[in-house]
Amino acid sequence: MYRVSDTVRSTHNEDGAIVLDVRQGQMFNLNFVGSRILELLKSGSTESAIADEISREFDVSRDLAENDVREFLQTLKKCHLVEEHEPGVAV
């Protein structure tokens, strides 16, 4: 399971999001879908639940949503914007 890093701040609007990692001093721009994924992640949604929601909201196949969400989360992880942790384990 992923969670947004404690050092990440973001602002969302109808075009997407601006994300700031205060630890690294880096800013990132996300499109609307990326912004939505980040919002769902912040609310505690699992990768599978996010894929379901993206599939429904954007009217794409579940397989496509699942692949895109997985790739996006891996990219966020490489940029140190999200962290992987075990469910039920205090962080």
Order of alpha helices (4+ residues) and beta strands (2+ residues): beta-beta-beta-beta-alpha-alpha-alpha-beta
